[in-house]
């Protein structure tokens, strides 16, 4: 029997000089908001890729030599440039990326209205 793949968004989050390669399903906003609340450093999402969990696994293996801990990697600017050129974001994902980065480092309470736009 063929395995059913679950569609996600693979994201690359930059925090200080480190990058997290992760994935989220329907509630991307909750995942990102969790990082925001539990991290003392400014951060931003540099790339959103529509894909499957296998893509996240592939990227973890590809950058295994730059792995730090859990899903955190020490990627270079060249790595990010390569990924940005390799995985083009749709207009919808670019819009979501802008909303995330607008809100991710905002002080105080984040309004639910903008975050709701991030739900698939």
Protein Blocks (a to p, Z undefined) as FASTA:
>chain_A
ZZdddddddddddehjbccdddddfllmlmmmmmmmmccbdcddfbdcdddfklmmmmmm
mmmmmcfbhjbccddfklmmmmmmmmccdfklmmmmmmmmmmmmpghjddfklmmmmpZZ
